[in-house]
Amino acid sequence: MVHELLVLGAGYAGLAAARRAAHHVRANGAGLRVTLVNATDTFVERVRLHEVAAGRDVGVHPLADSLNPAIDLVVGRVEAVDTEARTVDVRTGDRFRTLRYDTLVYALGSTAAADAAPGAAEHAVTLAGLEGAREVARRIARERPRTLTVVGGGLTGLEAVTEIAEAHAGMDVRLVTSGPVAAGVGARGRAHVRRVLDRLDVSVREHTRVAAVEAGHVKLEDGDLLESDLTVWNAGFDVSPLAAGAGLAVDGSGRALVDGTQRSVSHPDVYVVGDAAHADAVDGRELRMSCAMGLPMGTAAADAVAARLAGREPDAAPFGYLFQCVSLGRRDGLIQFVHADDSPRGAFLTGGLAARYKEMIVSSAYGGLRGSGKQGSAEGYLWLVRGSARRFLRRAA
């Protein structure tokens, strides 16, 4: 009997899971039928959205380029998951379709945080998705704003503010963050980031919270009112409530709790990968949302499904990190090498070399999913993934 594997979401994690499962079908004759559900027929390189916001037409590809005959694609929006009946309701246009599964891989990702400051939904644009990034680019091209404010000083916010400032010299660009800029990197890496921000004339307000976003202004909790013709909100992400609604065990933010094989702790026929999963790192802390973890999570889930169908117990070693990488415009960047627990090492790269390194990482992430390299290249090439990382590092030495 064919085992129905249903993958929800074709971001980095979901697409990696579907492709890896299809690999098992082709290579090992695994008795799987793989169906992939996605809201659109395109794959979006989410890690390039800051480039889109700055006006570059990049990072959007036909999903068909990444699929093969072992994967059936259903284009539609997931409306409900019934874990008792093992069915998923999908809206395709104005019609509903119900899909059955034996095993489900849930990879519906994340969206912009719903608990943003008052007025942010009405007066700010988010970079959490393609349409928001394109809207920022459209407004810059159409309105030529004099002032632009990026809220959120994490690595993604840094990429957005530097990309936009470099592409649109002369615009008054500022960064507002509730903590320090680039908090997760080492002191020397932070110093380089500050030099780049100074070079690009980006003004920075650290340790400052936004109280409200208004038309033409950002109001800060300390009472200051900043002029802002265009506000880009980049402070935090939420996940879909569908996992909790389906009865999966979730944490306080709605991320599904999983074991070391990405399997739901409450539903053994469901695996959760990417931003929607609450998985633990090597030090026991929750893995941060990132493409760097989404790809290996998807691969690990597909491997676990294939192993269990073959009567084997899959590897359950925790994930660890190798580096953090951030582009700082097109000609500069920072690669901060880290310990497996994501704490910074002394080693780092900056400048043009770091920019080229980051571009290699981003390109190879999609290249691995598109099949332009050997199977599994996206995970082995870039990320510290379970026990295979040590073997990879020895080969690379």
N, C-alpha and C positions, 0 to 999 in steps of 0.2 A: 504494500500500500504506500502511496506517495504521501510524504509528510508536508503539509502546507505551512510554509514559513512566510509570514506577512511582516513587511518592514514599513513602518510609518515614518515618513520624513526622508528627504533626499538631500540633507545637508552633508557636511563632512562625515559625521558619525553614521547616519543611516545609509549613505551611499557606500561607505566602506564596508558596512555589514552585508549589504546586498551583494556587492561584488565578491567579497570573501566567501559568502555562502555559495555563490555561483561557481567559484573556483573549486570548492569541494565537490560540487556536482560534476564538473568537467574532469577533475583530476582523480577523484576517488569513487565516482559513481554513487555518491550519497543520494539517498532516495528523497530528495527535497524538490519541491516546486517553490520557486522564489517569486514573490509578488512585492513590488515596491510602489507605495502610494505617496504622491507628492502633490502639493497644491498647484504647482505649475509644471510645465514641461522643460524647465530650465534649471541648471545648477548655478548657484550664486557663490562666488568666492567671497565669503563674508569678510575675510581678512583684507579685502581690497576696497571695502566700502568707503574708507577715508579718501582713497584715490578718486572714487566716483564723485564724492562730495566736492572735491577740488576741481572737477570738470573733466576727468579722464573717462573715456568709454572703455572700461575694462571689466573683467571678472564675471561675465554672464555668458553661459555656454548651454547649448542644447543638451538635455539629459541623454538623448540618444547617443551622444558621443561617448558616454561612459557605460553604456549598457551592452549586453550581449544577448543572444537568443535564450540563455538560461534565466533571464530576468524578465518578468512581465511587468510593464509599467501601467499604473492606473493614475490618471491625472484627475485629482479631485481633492476637496478639503475634508479632513476627518472631522466628523460631527460628534461621534459617540463611540465608546469602547465598552462592550459588554463582556466582562471576563468570565461570567458564568456560562453564557451561551457560546463563548469564544467567537464573537463576531465584532465587526467594525462597520459602522455606518459612514458612508462617504458621499458627499454631495458633489456631483459632476454636473455643472451647469445648473439647470432647474430640476434635476432628477436626483433621487437617492439610490444608492447601491449598497447592498450589504455583502461584505466579504467575510468568509470563514477562515479561521486559522487553527492550526495545531500548536504552533509556537509563534509568539508575537515579539517583534523587536520594536520597541517604542523609542523614536528618535525625533520628537517634535520640537526640540530645541528651545530657544528662549526668545523673549520679546523685550521691548523697553519696559522699564520699571513703571508699574502703575501708581506707585506712591510718590511720584515726583512732587516738586513744590507746586503750590497753587498757581494756576495759570500756565503751567508748562505745557499741558496738553493743547491749549488754545494758541499759545504764543511762541512755542519753541518747536523745533524740528529734531527728530531723533535719528541717529545713525544705526539703529538696531536692525534695519532692513533696507532692501534695495530702493524702495520708493522714497524713503526718507532721505537717503543719500542723494538720489536724483533730484529731489525737491530742493535740497541745499544748493546743488549745482545750478538748477534753474533760477533760483532766486538771486544768486550771486550774478549770474549772467544778465538777468532781466532788470533787477533793481539797483545793481551796483551799490550795495550797502556801504556806508562809510565806516560803521562799527560792526564787529562780529564777536560774539562771546561763545566760547566753548565751555560748558559746565561739565566737570569731571576730569580729574587729573591722573587717572590710571593710564596704562599703556595705550589703550585704544583712544582715549582723549588726547594723549600726546601726539599720536599719529595724525589725528584729525586736525589739531590746531597747527602743527608744523606743515602739514601738506597744504592746507588752505593758505597759510601765511606765505609760503614759498611761491605758490601758484598765483597769488593775487597781491603782489607787492603794492604798498601804498594804502591798503585797507588797514584800519585800526583793529588789530586782532588781539583778544585777551583770553586768558585761561583762568577759570575760577574753580578751585578744588577745596573740598572740606578737610583734606589732609595735606601731607607734603607731596610735591611732584615726584613721580617715579619712586614711590615708597619701597617697592620690592627689590630694587637694585642696589648695588653697593655704592659707597660714598663717592668713589671716583666716577662711576657711571652716572650718578646724579649730577655731579659737577659738569660732566660733558653735556648732559641734557640741558642744564641751565645755560651753558655757553651757546648752544644751538638756539634756544629760545631768545637769548639776547641778540644773537646775530640776525634772527628773523624779525626782530622788533616786536616780539610777543610779550605783552605785559602779563604778569602773573599775580593772582591773589591766592595765596595758600592759607590753609586753616580757616577757611571762610565758607560758611553755608549760605545757600540761596534761600531766602524766605518766600519769594514769589517771583514769577515772570509776568511782566506786563507788556502791553504793546509798546515797543520802542525802549523798554527798560528791563533791567534785572535788579530786583531789590534784594539786598543782602541782610542777613540777620543782625549785623552790626549797625544797621540803619543806613548804610550807603546806598545810593541809587545810581546804577551804572547805565549810561546810554548804550543801547544795543539794538541796532537796526535788524539784526538777525541773530537769534539765539539757538545754538546747537546743543541739545540735551544729550549727555552721554554718561549719566551717573546711575549705573545699576541696571540689572536685568531681572525679569520675572519669567516664570515658566507657565505653560498652559495648565488650566485646572483640570484637564481631561484625565490625567493620571489619578489624581485624588478622587475625581468623580467616578472613576471605574473601580474604586475600592483598593487601589494599590497602597501599600504602606508608604507614606511620604514624610518628609521632615517639615519643619515649620514654614518653609518657603515653597512647599509643593513639589520639591524634587523627590523622585522615587528612591527609596532605600534599596540598595543592591548589595549582593555579596561579591566576593572576589572574582567571580566569573561574569559579572554584570547581570546576574539573575535577580529578579525581584525577591525580596525576603518574604513576601506574603503570597506571591503567585508564581510557582515554579515553571509555568509555561510562558512567562513573560520576562523578557530581558529589556533593560532600559540603558540607553547609551547617550553620550553627548551631554549637553547642558541640562537635559531633563533628569539626569541621574545624580544622586548623592552617593558618590563612591569615595572610598578612603585612599589616601596616599600612603606611602611607606611609613610615615610617622603617625598615621592614624587620623590625621586631620582631613577635612573634606577637600577634595580636589576642586580647584577653581574652574569656572567655565572657560573653556579655551578650545580652539582647533587642535592644539597640541595634544589634548587628552581625548577629544572626540574621535579622531582617526583610530588610535589604538583601542579605544573602547569598542568601537564598531567591529573591528577585526577580532578582538577577543571574544565578543559575544557570538559571532558566527562560528569561530573555532569551538567554542563551548557547546553550541547546539550540535555541530557535526560530531564532536567527540561523544556526547551523551547518546546520540542516535546509534553510534557504533559500539556502545557499551563500555566506553572509557570515561574516566573521571578527568575533566579538563584542568589545566593549570589555573591556580587561583592566587598567584603571587600578586602583591599590590603594585600599583603604578608608581613611577617616580619621574622626576623631571631631569632634563639635561641643560636647557638654557631658556632664557627669556629673550625675545627679540622684538625690537621696535624700529620702524622706519621713522626718520626725522626729516621728512621731505624726500625728494628723489635722489639726493646726492649725499645723504648722511644717515646714520643710524647708530643703534647700540645693540650689541649682542652680549648679554650678561650670562656667563656660564654659572650654573647653580648646582648645589648639591641635590640629591634625590628628593629632599624635603622642600625644595624650591628656595632655600636660603642662598644668598649670593656667594660664589667663590671669588677669589681674587682676580681670576682671568676674565677679560672682556675684550671686545673689539669695538672700534668706533670709526667714524668717518666714511669714506667711500667704500672701504673694504667691508664694513658692516652693512652698508646699503646693498652691496652686491650679494653678500651672504643672505640677507633677509629676502632678497628677490629670489635667490635660489631655493630657499625654504618654501616660499609661497608658491613658486612655479612647480616645484616637485610635489607639493601636496596635491595640487590638481592633476599634475602629470601622472602620479601614482593611481589616482582614481580614474583617470581617463584610459589607463592601460598603456601609457607611452614608455613605461619601464617594466622591469620584471615584476611579477605578482608579489605584493607585499612591500614594494619599494617605499611607498609613502610612510609606512611605519618604521621599517628598519633603517631607512635613510636618515630620518630626522629625529625620532623620539626615543627616549629611554622607556622601553616597553617590557615589563616583566623581566624574566630571566634572560631573554634573548639579547638584551642591551649589552651585557658584558661580552658576549660572543661578538657582537657587532663592533664594539669598541676595540676589541683585540684585533679584529680583521682590519680595522681602519688605522691601527697604530703602525 
